[in-house]
Amino acid sequence: MYSDVLLKLKKKNILLFSRDSPCLHDLIQLIELQNHRTLVMWALDCAKLPLKQFEANYPNEQRPRICLELCEDWARGKIKMSEAKQAILGSHAMTKEIDDSVHAALCHAIGHAGATVHVETHAIGLPIYELTAIVRKYEGDNFAQPVSEKIDYYYNRLLYWQESTDKLELDWANFLLNDNKPNKEKLLNQKNKTRRR
């Protein structure tokens, strides 16, 4: 199931997962069925664990936490995109300041979770980077079980948010209230399939 990951490790790729990773196929299909609000709730929720792991090693660095907090404020219509965008870029910028592939990948995962407020296609960035961090943590050995468990966690959390998001009656930014817009992750995957033919 993870032969593609092993190949990327052998090639010394930075990212070990992608939209084409067979292990992410079911999760991506479920992502394609969601409205934007559900994906925002899922991404911001799932990003709490990588944030906790990051802060355990870098307790004085606040940029990833600020990213999630401001992106939630953006989703609620409390701030404008420009303020949240700076926070997202701040989380990504952390990766250039640390010589630590595991925690750098977690910063990217957190940044993508926050950017999900902007567009659905960022949602898959959370697992792509967090799963890469897991493999790096295990130094390429014995990663299959923790990666599989994490993918199951993502899937189950997304099922939870699919059922729960709109029941919470939260305040939302106006652009997240339009359910008539197509899911951009689904559009992207359809476009990629057409290109491959």
C-alpha positions as CSV (number, residue, x, y, z in Angstrom):
1,M,0.0,0.0,0.0
2,Y,2.9,2.4,0.6
3,S,5.2,1.4,-2.2
4,D,4.9,4.9,-3.6
5,V,6.0,6.4,-0.3
6,L,9.0,4.0,-0.2
7,L,10.0,5.1,-3.7
8,K,9.8,8.8,-2.8
9,L,11.9,8.1,0.3
10,K,14.5,6.4,-1.9
11,K,14.5,9.3,-4.2
12,K,14.9,11.7,-1.2
13,N,11.7,13.6,-2.1
14,I,10.7,16.2,0.4
15,L,7.0,15.3,0.2
16,L,6.1,11.6,0.5
17,F,2.4,11.8,-0.3
18,S,0.3,13.5,-3.0
19,R,-3.2,13.5,-4.4
20,D,-2.2,10.4,-6.3
21,S,-1.2,8.4,-3.3
22,P,-3.3,5.2,-3.2
23,C,-3.7,5.4,0.6
24,L,-5.4,8.8,0.3
25,H,-7.9,7.7,-2.4
26,D,-10.9,7.1,-0.1
27,L,-10.2,10.2,1.9
28,I,-10.1,12.4,-1.2
29,Q,-13.3,10.9,-2.4
30,L,-15.0,11.9,0.9
31,I,-13.4,15.4,0.7
32,E,-15.0,15.8,-2.7
33,L,-18.5,15.3,-1.3
34,Q,-18.2,18.0,1.4
35,N,-19.3,21.6,1.4
36,H,-16.6,24.2,2.2
37,R,-17.7,24.8,5.8
38,T,-17.4,21.1,6.6
39,L,-13.8,21.0,5.2
40,V,-12.9,24.1,7.2
41,M,-14.2,22.6,10.4
42,W,-12.4,19.3,9.7
43,A,-9.1,20.9,8.7
44,L,-9.0,23.3,11.7
45,D,-9.9,20.4,14.0
46,C,-7.4,18.0,12.7
47,A,-4.6,20.6,12.8
48,K,-4.8,20.8,16.6
49,L,-2.8,17.6,17.0
50,P,0.1,18.7,14.7
51,L,0.0,22.0,16.5
52,K,0.4,20.3,19.9
53,Q,3.3,18.2,18.5
54,F,5.0,21.3,17.1
55,E,4.6,23.3,20.3
56,A,6.0,20.5,22.4
57,N,9.3,21.0,20.6
58,Y,9.0,24.8,19.9
59,P,7.1,26.2,22.9
60,N,8.1,29.8,22.2
61,E,7.1,29.8,18.5
62,Q,3.5,31.2,18.1
63,R,3.1,31.5,14.4
64,P,1.4,28.1,13.7
65,R,-1.0,28.7,16.6
66,I,-1.7,32.3,15.4
67,C,-2.4,30.8,11.9
68,L,-5.1,28.5,13.2
69,E,-6.7,31.2,15.4
70,L,-6.8,33.9,12.7
71,C,-8.1,31.5,10.1
72,E,-10.9,30.5,12.4
73,D,-11.7,34.2,12.9
74,W,-11.6,34.6,9.1
75,A,-14.0,31.7,8.7
76,R,-16.4,33.3,11.2
77,G,-16.3,36.6,9.3
78,K,-14.4,38.4,12.1
79,I,-11.4,39.4,10.1
80,K,-10.5,39.9,6.4
81,M,-8.5,37.5,4.2
82,S,-5.4,39.7,4.2
83,E,-4.8,39.3,7.9
84,A,-5.3,35.6,7.8
85,K,-3.1,35.2,4.7
86,Q,-0.2,36.8,6.6
87,A,-0.7,34.3,9.4
88,I,-0.8,31.3,6.9
89,L,2.4,32.6,5.3
90,G,4.0,32.9,8.8
91,S,3.3,29.2,9.5
92,H,4.8,28.2,6.2
93,A,7.8,30.6,6.8
94,M,8.7,28.7,10.0
95,T,9.8,25.8,7.8
96,K,12.7,27.8,6.5
97,E,13.9,28.7,9.9
98,I,14.2,25.3,11.4
99,D,16.5,22.4,10.4
100,D,13.9,19.8,11.3
101,S,12.0,17.9,8.6
102,V,9.4,16.5,10.9
103,H,8.3,19.8,12.5
104,A,8.7,21.7,9.2
105,A,6.2,19.4,7.6
106,L,3.9,20.0,10.6
107,C,4.1,23.7,10.0
108,H,3.1,23.2,6.4
109,A,0.2,20.9,7.5
110,I,-1.0,23.7,9.8
111,G,-0.7,26.3,7.1
112,H,-2.7,24.2,4.7
113,A,-5.4,23.6,7.3
114,G,-5.7,27.4,7.8
115,A,-5.7,28.0,4.0
116,T,-8.7,25.6,3.7
117,V,-10.8,28.6,4.6
118,H,-9.7,30.2,1.3
119,V,-10.3,27.1,-0.9
120,E,-11.1,23.5,-0.5
121,T,-8.1,22.3,-2.4
122,H,-5.9,23.1,0.6
123,A,-7.6,20.6,2.8
124,I,-5.7,17.7,1.4
125,G,-2.4,19.5,2.2
126,L,-3.0,18.8,5.9
127,P,-2.7,15.0,5.5
128,I,-0.1,15.2,2.8
129,Y,2.3,17.1,5.1
130,E,1.3,15.5,8.4
131,L,1.7,12.0,7.0
132,T,5.1,13.0,5.6
133,A,6.0,14.1,9.1
134,I,5.0,10.8,10.5
135,V,7.1,8.9,8.0
136,R,10.1,11.2,8.8
137,K,9.6,10.7,12.5
138,Y,9.9,6.9,12.0
139,E,12.9,7.5,9.8
140,G,11.3,5.4,7.0
141,D,10.9,2.3,9.2
142,N,7.7,0.9,10.7
143,F,5.6,3.9,9.6
144,A,2.8,1.9,8.0
145,Q,0.7,1.4,11.1
146,P,0.8,5.0,12.4
147,V,0.2,6.3,8.9
148,S,-2.8,4.0,8.4
149,E,-4.2,4.9,11.9
150,K,-3.8,8.6,11.0
151,I,-5.7,8.2,7.7
152,D,-8.5,6.4,9.5
153,Y,-8.6,9.3,12.0
154,Y,-8.9,11.8,9.2
155,Y,-11.7,9.8,7.5
156,N,-13.6,9.4,10.8
157,R,-13.2,13.0,11.8
158,L,-14.5,14.1,8.3
159,L,-17.5,11.8,8.8
160,Y,-18.1,13.5,12.1
161,W,-17.9,17.0,10.7
162,Q,-20.1,16.0,7.7
163,E,-22.8,15.3,10.2
164,S,-22.1,18.0,12.8
165,T,-20.9,21.2,11.1
166,D,-24.3,22.8,10.2
167,K,-25.9,21.5,13.4
168,L,-23.6,23.8,15.5
169,E,-25.2,27.0,14.0
170,L,-22.0,28.9,14.0
171,D,-21.4,32.3,12.5
172,W,-19.8,32.1,9.1
173,A,-18.2,34.5,6.7
174,N,-20.6,35.2,3.8
175,F,-18.4,33.4,1.2
176,L,-18.6,30.2,3.2
177,L,-22.4,30.2,3.2
178,N,-22.9,29.6,-0.6
179,D,-23.5,25.9,-1.0
180,N,-24.2,26.3,-4.8
181,K,-20.5,26.6,-5.6
182,P,-18.9,23.3,-6.7
183,N,-16.3,21.6,-4.5
184,K,-13.0,22.8,-5.9
185,E,-11.2,19.6,-4.9
186,K,-13.7,17.6,-6.9
187,L,-13.2,20.0,-9.9
188,L,-9.4,19.7,-9.7
189,N,-9.5,15.9,-9.6
190,Q,-11.9,15.8,-12.6
191,K,-9.6,18.1,-14.5
192,N,-6.6,15.9,-13.6
193,K,-8.4,12.8,-14.7
194,T,-9.3,14.4,-18.1
195,R,-5.7,15.5,-18.6
196,R,-4.4,11.9,-18.0
197,R,-6.6,10.4,-20.7
